[in-house]
Amino acid sequence: VAYAQDAIEIAATGGETAVLGDKTRRFALERVLMIVGEAATKNFPISEIDIPTSVALRNRLVHDYVGLDPARLYWIGRELLPAQIERLREITRLEGCNQTAQ
């Protein structure tokens, strides 16, 4: 959850052009999204979140980084994660997951 929150904060600061135009911020967004995808496979019950999407994103970030659409990553951080963050927090509370390890 902490890394999902980090992705949201990175995407929310300065807008799409600022995030994608700054290599350090773009790389930071990619990295935290990779960690979110990896953590999803280890910490959440499959029925509770969209595991295939999380795993697919993580695999693309690790293995197909040349084919990634940076605007899509920005959208995930700006639109998709904010819509799901409360559900992720609820799941971690129910499952007793360590939020800082995610």
Secondary structure by P-SEA (a helix, b strand, c coil): caaaaaaaaaaacccaaaaaacaaaaaaaaaaaaaaaaaaaccccccccaaaaaaaaaaaaccccccccaaaaaaaacccccccaaaaaaaaaaaccccccc
